[in-house]
């Protein structure tokens, strides 16, 4: 999955852009971070990184992030 595909899927799914950050920083949102060739996905809140998962490719990390956002959105309904 590319970033463009990810962004299109979030828009189509009604996921608000404030729910995630693809630039490795954020507060009270899910974050995708490139760390020396490894990709981390985690929830950032007050400087803490919770629920961190590591991936070897950006594509796999984006797929996981999208599924996480969809599940989070469904739980709030």
C-alpha positions, 0 to 999 in steps of 0.5 A, a space after each residue: 500500500 502506498 501513502 496515496 492509497 492509504 490517504 484515499 482509503 482513509 478519506 473514503 472511510 470517513 477517518 478524520 485526518 487528525 486521527 493519524 500522522 505519517 511524519 513520525 510525530 503527533 499527539 493524541 493520534 496514531 503515528 507512522 514513524 520511519 526509524 532507520 529503515 524499520 517502520 513503527 506504528 503506535 499511539 502517541 499521547 503526552 510523549 508516550 508511545 503505546 501499542 507499538 508495532 514494528 514492520 519491515 516495510 512502509 506498505 505493511 505498516 500502512 496496511 496495519 495502520 489503516 486496519 487499526 484506524 478502521 477498528 478504532 472508528 468502529 469501536 466509537 460508533 
